């Protein structure tokens, strides 16, 4: 993970309310905690967690590799 300095939602409906921006170290810890919760729930239910990732910059470049 890498930290960003500015979050832009581009008027995408629901994105701001349902996202966890990665702008500070504390945010990275929150994302890690939530990820662990999702994977623990997946182990209990047998269903894969759905985790959409929205981003630009480096996260956009990863999709193109």
C-alpha positions as CSV (number, residue, x, y, z in Angstrom):
1,X,0.0,0.0,0.0
2,X,1.1,3.5,-0.6
3,X,-0.3,6.8,0.9
4,X,-2.1,9.4,-1.2
5,X,-2.2,13.1,-0.6
6,X,-5.6,14.0,-2.1
7,X,-8.9,12.2,-2.5
8,X,-11.1,12.9,-5.5
9,X,-14.4,11.2,-5.9
10,X,-15.3,12.4,-9.4
11,X,-19.0,12.6,-8.5
12,X,-19.2,8.8,-8.5
13,X,-22.5,8.1,-6.6
14,X,-21.9,6.4,-3.2
15,X,-18.1,6.4,-3.5
16,X,-17.4,8.9,-0.7
17,X,-19.9,7.3,1.7
18,X,-18.7,3.7,1.1
19,X,-14.9,4.1,0.7
20,X,-11.9,4.1,3.0
21,X,-9.4,6.6,1.6
22,X,-5.7,5.8,2.1
23,X,-4.2,9.2,3.0
24,X,-2.6,8.6,6.4
25,X,-1.0,5.7,8.3
26,X,-4.1,5.4,10.6
27,X,-6.2,4.9,7.5
28,X,-3.9,2.1,6.4
29,X,-4.4,0.4,9.8
30,X,-8.2,0.8,9.4
31,X,-8.1,-0.8,6.0
32,X,-6.0,-3.6,7.3
33,X,-8.4,-4.3,10.1
34,X,-11.5,-4.2,7.8
35,X,-9.7,-6.5,5.3
36,X,-9.0,-9.1,8.1
37,X,-12.7,-8.9,9.1
38,X,-13.8,-9.5,5.6
39,X,-11.5,-12.5,5.2
40,X,-12.5,-14.0,8.6
41,X,-16.2,-13.7,7.6
42,X,-15.3,-15.4,4.3
43,X,-13.8,-18.3,6.1
44,X,-17.0,-18.7,8.2
45,X,-19.4,-18.5,5.3
46,X,-17.3,-20.1,2.5
47,X,-18.0,-17.1,0.2
48,X,-15.2,-15.0,-1.2
49,X,-15.2,-11.4,0.0
50,X,-16.0,-8.7,-2.6
51,X,-13.6,-5.8,-2.3
52,X,-13.8,-3.2,-5.2
53,X,-10.8,-0.9,-5.5
54,X,-11.2,2.5,-6.9
55,X,-8.1,4.7,-7.6
56,X,-5.8,6.4,-9.9
57,X,-2.1,6.9,-10.0
58,X,-0.2,3.8,-9.0
59,X,-3.3,1.7,-8.4
60,X,-4.4,2.5,-11.9
61,X,-1.0,1.5,-13.2
62,X,-1.2,-1.9,-11.5
63,X,-4.3,-2.8,-13.6
64,X,-2.4,-2.1,-16.8
65,X,0.5,-4.4,-15.9
